[in-house]
Amino acid sequence: MPLDPDIQYVLDGNALLHRVVWASVGSATFRDLIGLYCHYVTKKYHRATVVFDGYSDNLSTNQMKQHRRSSGKIGPIVTFMPDTKVT
């Protein structure tokens, strides 16, 4: 069934990471990987918003919130440049 181009899809970004065909990327950069990911989303869904919620698949959303609040830990800030090579 073809997708309706007038529908706005909201997608689970973490689940999509397992759907994209990651061919041998060799010396790919983050820019290359983002391009593959965006190409996949626009080809499959036309218009979409991708959401990365940061929750583990093993715990419920409420369990993750409780764990994060009780531990007092804040996640690390990860910074990379588009031309950084993926290792």
N, C-alpha and C positions, 0 to 999 in steps of 0.2 A: 504494500500500500504506500503510495507516495506521500511524503510529508506535505502538510499545508504550509505554503510560504508565508501566510498571514499569521501563523501561530508563533508566539515567543516561547521558546523552550528554556527551562531552567534545569541545568544538568549538574550532577555530582562529579566534580572535577577529579576526585580521587578514584572513583570507579572508572572514569574515562581513561585514566592512565593505563589501565589494564586492557583497554579496547584498541588503542592506537597501535598500528603495526609498526614496531620499532625495528626497521631493517638495520643491518649493520651500519652504524653511523660513523665508524672509523674515528676520525679526528674532528667530530662535530663540535660545534659551539652551542651554548645555550640558545642563541638566536636561531640556529638550525632546528633544535628540538622544539622550540616554541612555534616555529613555522610549521613543522609537521603536525603538531597538536592543533593549531588553529586551522590548518587545511582540513584535517579530519573532521573537526567540529562543523565548519561551514559547509563541507561537502555533505555530511550526514544530516545536519539539522537546519541549515540555511541561516536562521536567526536564533541565537542561543545566548544565554547568560550562564557562565560556568562558575560554580561556587565550590571553594575549598573550605570545608568547615573546620578542619584541624582535629577532628575526633577520630579515635581509633575504631576500627571495625569490631574489636573484641569487647568493647564496653559501650553501654548505652550513653546517650548524650548527657543524661542526668548524672550517671556515674562518673563520667569524665569531668563535668563541672565540679562535682563534690571533691574529687581527687585533686584537681588543680587548686581549688580554694583552700583545701586543708593543708596542702604541702607548702603553700606560700611561694612556690616556684613560678617564675615567668619564663616562657619559652625563649630560646636564643634568637637573636636577630641575625639572619643570614643575608649577606649582600654579595651579589655577583654581577659582573658586567656581561652584556650580551655576547661579547667576543671571547669570554672565558671558555676554554676547552673543557669538555665533559670527560671525566676520567672514569 
